[in-house]
Every structure is written in C-alpha cells, then in structure tokens.
C-alpha cells in the first residue's frame, strides 16, 4: 500500500481524446491503475482542434490550447516526431511550448500537485521548470525513445534534452535500451518502468490456442516506418511457397498507403488484411486466434526504434509464439529461443525462416508461448509496475526488481 495519497499530474504530448480513442493505451492503463490505488490523478495534454478539458475513465484531462482550431494537429495520430519537418510544426513549436509552460504552471498552482510525471522530456520538460523552481514540485521524467532519436540528429536538441534531464528529481525509461541511450546524454540513475498488457487476456491462461486455418500471422500498432512491415511483406512470398497463410495488420499511420500499394504490387492482396483500428474485443480475438505474432521493427531514418513494444507483451500474455527483430527494447521481452525468436532487422529472409520454424514445429511454438506467458506474468505485472512507479513518485527506493538484461529472470 502507498505511504500517502498523492496528487499526481501526468504530462505528455498525447492522451485519448474520447472514451473510444485507442491512443497510448499503456499510459491510460497506468493512469487508471494509479487512480484505482487511491491517488488523485490528472492528465495534462495539448488540445486537438480546440478540444476542451474533459475526463477519460473518470480521470480529469486538462488541455492547453496553442493555436487556432484547424492548426492544433501537432500531436496524436502520427505524433509530433513524424511531423517535425512540416512548416506547421516549425511554426507552432514555440507557442506549443510557451502555452504549455503557462498552463502547467497555472494548473500546478490551482491543484497543488505533489508530483508531475513528464513523458517525452523534450519538449515537455520545459513545462515543468516553473512548477519545480517556483513551487517546489517533484519532477519525474520518462523517456520513451522518440526524443532520443531527435537528439541524435540535432546538436541543439541533444544539449536541451541533456539539460532538461539534469533538472529532474528522478529519471525513468521504458526499457534497458532507452536507459542506455539516456546515459549517453546524461549519466544518472535510471528507473526502468515498463508497461504491462493493455488487452485483456482473461482466457489466455487456461484455454488452449484456437487453431487458425490457414495459419494466421498478426501485427498490431501504428503503421509508421520503424515498424518495418515492408520486410514482413517481402518475407511473405517465401512463406507462401511452402504453405498458405493469412496476415492481419491492425492500426493506422502515415506508411499505410505506401505499404498497401506494395501489397498490391506484390500480388499479396488476398493474403493480407489491413484491418485499421479495431475494437478491444476484436483485438483480443485476433491475439487468441493467431498462429504467430510477427514484429519486424527497424531503426528508422531518424534512428528511432521500439522503446519497448507493449504489443509483444500482449501477444505473450495470450500464449502466442513471437518472431521479432533484435532491436531496441524488444530484447527486454523476447529472449531468443526462450520467449520467442529474434532475427536481424531488415532481413526478410531471416524473418521468413523464423516464421517458418514456428509454423513447422508445433512443439517449439508451444514452448515459446508457454515460457513467454510465464515470463510476462512475472516481469510485466501491472501491480509490480504501478508499485514501482509510486515508489519513484515519493522518492523511495523501489522494492520492485529493476527490469534490465541483467535482472530479468530466465525461463
């Protein structure tokens, strides 16, 4: 149990705009679980097309305005990092930060937060400076990877992010990969706070897998460059030479049209379903019925990759074998030959070979699925994660095990 009831502000670039918005499910789950533990939680996020203050799941969401209605589109959907080269992004970056600074300071005065948890410290760390320096608020900053990719490509951003991290009372990362990237900028103690599954797997621990015929390969998430789905498309003909399979890809993003066109050009339309955003119920059904979850993530043109990969946790919680690229925070979840199969990034042949191993060897597939399930039950448990998060909020040494390659239990 927490030592005291906290008043927590969660600050970031995006949060669901309505009850049905599927955005940042891991953050929504963390917020809701902190509230369920008895804390007062507020979300501080930018507006979207003049969206006013509202509530999600009973949690107040305070929105700051930064531009005329039709221009307030810097965040959500694709996200700001994917829009950084647009003229609108460059025009609105300064008012975004300034209005955020004013609003966060005002809300800190009004609601007297005990702690402000700042996600994506560049640029949101600027918004915590006044509450910290003037009001003495405790500041916790969490990097997820995108801001570190920006820093690698800009000396100005690198210096700004390093300085902002130095102002925090505590720094956090979503994986060991992200923590190592932070230390290259600012060498300090990093609390690793991963996510748990956000899709309910009530039946995953007891009922046997539902066989799909033909075998079903599944991928979920934003359709952006670092997801590397074109390598799955390139691997698919090699698999189809040996047996029929179906692929279902959920989500939306700026690469969807390009990848759909590639699917057509390769003559794969009848084998690939682009499902778009799906309900939680359909997503749970897809996880439960798929034969293998495939995650061919890459380092994109900005040097960004998967900070963790919550979809991998969800797949393992559904007792599914996983094939994924050996990049970023994925290695905190997928241990080669133990909780899944890892392949080099951008290698369609290796990807096809690993998928074929899972399809050909049912015993291997079952072993990976069972070991992955047990692993996630132990390491990516929400109660453990929330308790560790609250420990960071109150400045207490966490009694929860840190998630890092050295500390992760073996299966």
C-alpha positions as CSV (number, residue, x, y, z in Angstrom):
1,X,0.0,0.0,0.0
2,X,1.3,3.5,-0.7
3,X,2.5,5.6,2.2
4,X,0.3,8.5,1.4
5,X,-2.4,9.6,-1.0
6,X,-0.7,11.6,-3.8
7,X,-1.9,14.2,-6.2
8,X,-0.3,13.2,-9.5
9,X,-0.1,15.1,-12.8
10,X,0.8,13.1,-15.8
11,X,2.2,15.4,-18.6
12,X,2.7,14.4,-22.2
13,X,2.1,15.0,-25.8
14,X,-1.0,12.8,-26.3
15,X,-3.8,11.2,-24.5
16,X,-7.1,9.7,-25.7
17,X,-9.5,12.4,-27.0
18,X,-12.6,10.3,-26.1
19,X,-13.5,7.1,-24.4
20,X,-13.2,5.3,-27.7
21,X,-9.8,6.7,-28.8
22,X,-7.3,3.9,-28.8
23,X,-4.2,6.1,-28.3
24,X,-1.5,5.4,-25.8
25,X,-3.3,2.5,-24.1
26,X,-0.3,1.8,-21.9
27,X,-0.3,5.3,-20.4
28,X,-4.1,5.2,-20.0
29,X,-3.8,1.9,-18.1
30,X,-1.0,3.3,-15.8
31,X,-3.1,6.4,-15.1
32,X,-6.2,4.3,-14.3
33,X,-4.3,1.9,-12.1
34,X,-2.7,4.8,-10.1
35,X,-6.2,6.3,-9.6
36,X,-7.6,2.9,-8.6
37,X,-4.8,2.6,-6.0
38,X,-6.3,5.7,-4.3
39,X,-4.3,8.6,-5.7
40,X,-5.7,11.7,-7.3
41,X,-4.5,11.7,-10.9
42,X,-4.8,14.5,-13.5
43,X,-3.6,14.3,-17.1
44,X,-2.1,17.4,-18.7
45,X,-2.0,17.2,-22.5
46,X,-2.3,19.5,-25.6
47,X,-5.6,20.2,-27.2
48,X,-6.6,18.7,-30.5
49,X,-8.6,21.0,-32.7
50,X,-9.8,23.1,-29.8
51,X,-10.7,20.1,-27.6
52,X,-11.6,21.4,-24.2
53,X,-11.0,19.9,-20.7
54,X,-12.8,16.6,-20.3
55,X,-12.4,13.3,-18.5
56,X,-11.5,9.8,-19.5
57,X,-12.4,6.9,-17.3
58,X,-13.3,9.4,-14.6
59,X,-9.8,11.0,-14.7
60,X,-9.6,14.8,-15.4
61,X,-7.8,15.6,-18.7
62,X,-6.7,19.2,-18.8
63,X,-5.9,20.5,-22.3
64,X,-3.8,23.5,-23.2
65,X,-4.5,25.5,-26.4
66,X,-1.6,26.6,-28.6
67,X,-3.1,27.6,-32.0
68,X,-6.3,28.2,-33.9
69,X,-8.5,25.2,-34.0
70,X,-7.6,24.0,-37.5
71,X,-3.9,24.1,-36.7
72,X,-4.0,22.2,-33.4
73,X,-2.9,18.9,-35.0
74,X,0.8,18.6,-33.9
75,X,0.1,15.7,-31.7
76,X,-2.0,12.5,-31.6
77,X,-2.4,10.1,-34.6
78,X,1.1,10.2,-36.3
79,X,2.7,12.2,-33.4
80,X,4.9,15.2,-33.5
81,X,8.2,13.4,-34.3
82,X,6.7,12.3,-37.7
83,X,5.7,15.9,-38.4
84,X,8.9,17.7,-37.4
85,X,9.8,18.6,-41.0
86,X,6.5,20.2,-41.8
87,X,6.2,24.0,-41.9
88,X,3.3,23.9,-39.5
89,X,5.4,22.0,-36.9
90,X,8.2,24.6,-37.1
91,X,5.7,27.5,-36.9
92,X,3.8,26.1,-33.8
93,X,6.7,24.6,-31.8
94,X,7.3,27.7,-29.8
95,X,3.7,28.5,-29.0
96,X,3.2,24.8,-28.1
97,X,5.9,25.0,-25.5
98,X,5.0,28.5,-24.2
99,X,1.3,27.8,-23.8
100,X,2.2,24.5,-22.2
101,X,4.5,26.2,-19.7
102,X,1.9,28.8,-18.7
103,X,-0.9,26.2,-18.4
104,X,1.1,23.6,-16.4
105,X,2.2,26.3,-14.0
106,X,-1.4,27.5,-13.6
107,X,-2.7,24.0,-13.0
108,X,0.1,23.3,-10.5
109,X,-0.9,26.4,-8.6
110,X,-4.6,25.5,-8.7
111,X,-4.4,21.8,-7.9
112,X,-1.2,21.7,-5.8
113,X,0.2,18.5,-7.4
114,X,2.7,16.5,-5.3
115,X,4.5,15.2,-8.4
116,X,4.5,15.9,-12.1
117,X,5.4,12.9,-14.3
118,X,6.7,14.3,-17.6
119,X,6.7,11.9,-20.5
120,X,8.9,12.8,-23.5
121,X,11.1,15.3,-21.7
122,X,11.8,17.1,-25.0
123,X,10.0,19.4,-25.2
124,X,7.7,18.8,-22.2
125,X,10.5,19.2,-19.7
126,X,10.4,22.9,-20.3
127,X,6.8,22.9,-18.9
128,X,8.0,21.5,-15.5
129,X,10.6,24.2,-14.9
130,X,8.3,26.8,-13.2
131,X,6.4,24.3,-11.1
132,X,9.7,22.9,-9.9
133,X,11.7,26.1,-9.4
134,X,8.9,28.3,-8.0
135,X,6.5,25.9,-6.4
136,X,9.0,23.1,-5.4
137,X,7.1,20.3,-7.2
138,X,8.8,16.9,-7.6
139,X,9.5,16.2,-11.2
140,X,9.8,12.7,-12.7
141,X,10.8,12.4,-16.4
142,X,10.4,9.4,-18.6
143,X,12.0,8.9,-22.0
144,X,10.4,6.6,-24.5
145,X,12.9,6.7,-27.3
146,X,11.5,9.2,-29.8
147,X,13.1,12.2,-28.1
148,X,16.4,10.4,-28.0
149,X,16.2,9.8,-31.8
150,X,15.6,13.5,-32.3
151,X,18.6,14.3,-30.1
152,X,20.9,12.0,-32.1
153,X,20.1,14.1,-35.2
154,X,20.3,17.6,-33.7
155,X,23.1,19.1,-31.5
156,X,20.6,21.7,-30.2
157,X,18.1,19.2,-29.1
158,X,20.8,16.9,-27.7
159,X,22.0,19.8,-25.4
160,X,18.5,20.8,-24.5
161,X,17.4,17.3,-23.6
162,X,20.5,16.6,-21.6
163,X,19.9,19.8,-19.6
164,X,16.3,19.0,-19.0
165,X,17.1,15.6,-17.8
166,X,19.5,17.1,-15.3
167,X,16.7,19.2,-13.8
168,X,14.5,16.2,-12.9
169,X,14.3,14.8,-9.4
170,X,14.1,11.3,-11.0
171,X,14.6,9.9,-14.5
172,X,12.9,6.9,-15.9
173,X,12.9,4.8,-19.1
174,X,10.6,2.2,-20.6
175,X,13.4,-0.3,-21.3
176,X,17.0,-1.1,-20.8
177,X,17.7,0.1,-24.4
178,X,16.2,3.5,-23.7
179,X,18.0,3.7,-20.4
180,X,21.3,3.1,-22.1
181,X,20.5,5.8,-24.6
182,X,19.7,8.3,-21.8
183,X,23.0,7.6,-20.1
184,X,24.9,8.6,-23.3
185,X,23.3,12.0,-22.8
186,X,23.2,12.3,-19.1
187,X,24.8,9.7,-16.9
188,X,22.5,9.3,-13.9
189,X,20.5,6.6,-12.2
190,X,17.6,5.5,-14.4
191,X,14.5,3.8,-13.1
192,X,13.2,1.3,-15.7
193,X,9.4,1.3,-15.7
194,X,8.0,-0.8,-18.5
195,X,4.3,-1.4,-19.3
196,X,2.0,-4.3,-19.0
197,X,-0.5,-5.7,-21.4
198,X,-3.5,-3.5,-22.2
199,X,-5.6,-6.0,-24.0
200,X,-7.5,-8.3,-21.6
201,X,-6.4,-11.9,-21.9
202,X,-8.9,-13.4,-19.4
203,X,-8.9,-16.8,-21.2
204,X,-5.3,-16.8,-22.2
205,X,-4.1,-18.5,-19.1
206,X,-6.4,-21.5,-19.2
207,X,-7.9,-22.2,-22.6
208,X,-5.8,-23.8,-25.4
209,X,-4.9,-21.9,-28.5
210,X,-7.7,-21.7,-31.2
211,X,-6.2,-23.1,-34.4
212,X,-6.5,-20.8,-37.4
213,X,-6.8,-22.3,-40.9
214,X,-4.8,-21.3,-42.8
215,X,-2.2,-20.1,-40.1
216,X,-2.7,-16.5,-39.1
217,X,0.2,-14.1,-38.7
218,X,-0.7,-11.0,-36.7
219,X,0.9,-7.5,-36.3
220,X,-0.6,-4.6,-34.4
221,X,0.3,-1.0,-33.8
222,X,0.9,2.3,-35.6
223,X,1.8,2.0,-39.2
224,X,5.0,4.1,-39.2
225,X,8.4,3.5,-40.7
226,X,10.1,2.0,-37.6
227,X,7.5,-0.9,-37.5
228,X,9.3,-2.3,-40.6
229,X,6.2,-4.0,-42.1
230,X,7.5,-3.9,-45.6
231,X,10.0,-6.6,-44.5
232,X,7.1,-8.8,-43.5
233,X,5.6,-8.2,-46.9
234,X,8.9,-9.1,-48.6
235,X,9.1,-12.3,-46.4
236,X,5.6,-13.4,-47.2
237,X,6.2,-14.9,-50.7
238,X,8.9,-17.1,-49.3
239,X,6.4,-18.5,-46.7
240,X,3.6,-18.9,-49.3
241,X,5.9,-21.1,-51.4
242,X,5.6,-23.7,-48.7
243,X,2.1,-23.2,-47.3
244,X,-0.9,-20.8,-47.3
245,X,-1.0,-18.2,-44.6
246,X,-3.1,-15.1,-43.8
247,X,-1.7,-11.9,-42.4
248,X,-3.8,-9.4,-40.4
249,X,-2.3,-5.9,-39.7
250,X,-4.2,-3.6,-37.4
251,X,-3.7,0.1,-36.8
252,X,-3.2,3.3,-38.8
253,X,-0.3,5.5,-39.7
254,X,1.5,7.5,-42.4
255,X,3.0,4.4,-44.0
256,X,-0.3,2.6,-44.5
257,X,-1.0,3.7,-48.0
258,X,2.6,3.0,-49.2
259,X,2.5,-0.5,-47.7
260,X,-0.9,-1.2,-49.1
261,X,0.3,-0.3,-52.5
262,X,3.3,-2.6,-52.0
263,X,1.0,-5.4,-51.1
264,X,-0.9,-4.9,-54.3
265,X,2.2,-4.7,-56.4
266,X,3.5,-7.9,-54.9
267,X,0.2,-9.7,-55.6
268,X,-0.5,-10.3,-51.9
269,X,-3.9,-8.6,-51.5
270,X,-5.8,-11.9,-50.9
271,X,-3.3,-12.9,-48.2
272,X,-3.1,-9.6,-46.3
273,X,-5.9,-7.8,-44.4
274,X,-5.4,-4.2,-43.4
275,X,-7.9,-4.0,-40.5
276,X,-7.3,-0.4,-39.4
277,X,-8.2,0.5,-35.8
278,X,-10.1,-2.4,-34.2
279,X,-12.1,-2.7,-31.0
280,X,-10.5,-4.2,-27.9
281,X,-12.8,-7.2,-28.3
282,X,-11.7,-7.8,-31.9
283,X,-8.0,-7.3,-30.9
284,X,-8.3,-9.8,-28.1
285,X,-9.9,-12.3,-30.6
286,X,-7.1,-11.8,-33.1
287,X,-4.4,-12.4,-30.4
288,X,-6.2,-15.5,-29.3
289,X,-6.7,-17.0,-32.7
290,X,-3.4,-16.0,-34.4
291,X,-0.8,-18.7,-35.0
292,X,2.2,-16.4,-34.6
293,X,2.8,-12.7,-33.7
294,X,5.3,-11.0,-36.0
295,X,7.1,-7.8,-35.2
296,X,9.7,-6.8,-37.8
297,X,10.7,-3.5,-36.2
298,X,13.7,-1.5,-37.5
299,X,15.7,1.6,-36.8
300,X,14.0,4.2,-39.0
301,X,15.6,7.1,-40.9
302,X,15.8,9.2,-37.7
303,X,17.5,6.4,-35.8
304,X,14.3,5.7,-33.8
305,X,13.1,2.2,-33.0
306,X,10.9,0.3,-30.5
307,X,11.4,1.6,-27.0
308,X,9.7,-1.5,-25.6
309,X,6.9,-3.0,-27.6
310,X,3.8,-3.5,-25.5
311,X,2.1,-5.5,-28.3
312,X,4.8,-8.2,-27.7
313,X,3.7,-8.4,-24.0
314,X,0.1,-8.7,-25.1
315,X,0.9,-11.5,-27.6
316,X,2.8,-13.4,-24.9
317,X,0.0,-12.9,-22.4
318,X,-2.2,-14.7,-25.0
319,X,0.3,-17.6,-25.1
320,X,1.4,-16.9,-28.6
321,X,4.9,-17.5,-30.1
322,X,6.6,-14.3,-31.2
323,X,9.0,-13.6,-34.0
324,X,10.6,-10.1,-33.7
325,X,13.6,-8.0,-34.7
326,X,16.5,-7.8,-32.3
327,X,16.4,-4.0,-31.9
328,X,15.6,-1.5,-29.1
329,X,13.7,-2.6,-26.0
330,X,12.3,-5.7,-27.7
331,X,15.2,-7.6,-26.2
332,X,13.8,-6.9,-22.7
333,X,10.8,-9.0,-23.7
334,X,11.9,-11.5,-26.3
335,X,14.7,-13.8,-25.3
336,X,15.9,-15.8,-28.3
337,X,14.8,-19.4,-28.2
338,X,13.2,-18.8,-24.8
339,X,10.3,-16.4,-25.0
340,X,10.4,-16.0,-28.8
341,X,12.7,-15.9,-31.8
342,X,14.8,-12.9,-32.7
343,X,16.1,-12.0,-36.2
344,X,18.3,-9.2,-37.5
345,X,16.5,-6.1,-38.6
346,X,15.7,-5.5,-42.2
347,X,16.3,-9.2,-43.2
348,X,13.3,-10.6,-44.9
349,X,15.0,-14.0,-45.4
350,X,15.8,-14.4,-41.8
351,X,12.3,-13.2,-40.9
352,X,10.7,-15.8,-43.2
353,X,12.9,-18.5,-41.9
354,X,12.0,-17.8,-38.2
355,X,8.3,-17.7,-39.0
356,X,8.6,-20.9,-40.9
357,X,10.2,-22.6,-37.9
358,X,7.3,-21.6,-35.8
359,X,4.8,-22.9,-38.3
360,X,6.6,-26.2,-38.9
361,X,7.4,-27.1,-35.3
362,X,4.4,-27.1,-33.1
363,X,6.4,-28.2,-30.0
364,X,8.7,-25.2,-30.4
365,X,5.8,-22.9,-30.9
366,X,4.1,-24.2,-27.7
367,X,7.3,-24.0,-25.7
368,X,7.9,-20.4,-26.7
369,X,4.3,-19.5,-26.0
370,X,4.3,-21.0,-22.5
371,X,7.7,-19.6,-21.5
372,X,6.7,-16.2,-22.8
373,X,3.5,-16.3,-20.8
374,X,5.2,-17.2,-17.6
375,X,7.9,-14.5,-18.2
376,X,5.3,-11.8,-18.7
377,X,3.3,-12.9,-15.7
378,X,6.4,-12.4,-13.6
379,X,8.1,-9.3,-15.1
380,X,5.4,-7.2,-16.7
381,X,2.8,-7.5,-14.0
382,X,0.8,-4.3,-13.6
383,X,0.8,-4.3,-9.8
384,X,4.5,-4.6,-9.7
385,X,4.9,-1.8,-12.3
386,X,2.4,0.6,-10.5
387,X,4.1,0.0,-7.1
388,X,7.5,0.7,-8.6
389,X,6.1,3.9,-10.2
390,X,4.6,5.1,-6.9
391,X,8.0,4.4,-5.3
392,X,9.6,6.8,-7.8
393,X,6.9,9.4,-7.2
394,X,7.6,9.5,-3.5
395,X,11.3,9.4,-3.9
396,X,11.6,6.0,-2.2
397,X,14.0,3.2,-3.2
398,X,11.8,0.8,-5.1
399,X,11.3,-2.7,-3.6
400,X,10.4,-3.9,-7.1
401,X,13.1,-5.6,-9.2
402,X,14.5,-3.4,-11.9
403,X,13.9,-4.5,-15.5
404,X,17.2,-4.8,-17.2
405,X,19.0,-7.5,-19.2
406,X,21.0,-8.5,-16.0
407,X,18.0,-8.5,-13.8
408,X,15.4,-10.2,-16.0
409,X,14.6,-13.7,-14.7
410,X,15.2,-16.6,-17.1
411,X,12.5,-19.0,-18.1
